Amino acid sequence: MRILVADDSETMSALVNDILTAEGHEV
């Protein structure tokens, strides 16, 4: 599991979506 820190929520959302997609979850 990667710990990712982003300054803005838009970037954070994109990172979270990438992680969820990588784990096989529908976004």
C-alpha positions in Angstrom: 0.0 0.0 0.0 1.3 3.4 -1.0 1.0 6.4 1.3 0.3 9.4 -0.9 0.0 13.0 0.2 -1.4 15.6 -2.1 -1.7 19.3 -1.5 -5.0 19.7 -3.3 -8.1 17.6 -3.0 -8.5 17.2 -6.8 -5.1 15.5 -7.0 -5.9 13.5 -3.9 -9.1 12.2 -5.5 -7.2 11.2 -8.7 -4.7 9.3 -6.6 -7.4 7.6 -4.6 -9.2 6.6 -7.8 -6.0 5.2 -9.2 -5.4 3.1 -6.1 -9.0 1.8 -6.0 -8.9 1.0 -9.7 -5.6 -0.8 -9.2 -7.2 -2.8 -6.5 -10.0 -3.8 -8.8 -12.8 -1.6 -7.3 -15.4 0.2 -9.4 -15.1 3.9 -9.0 
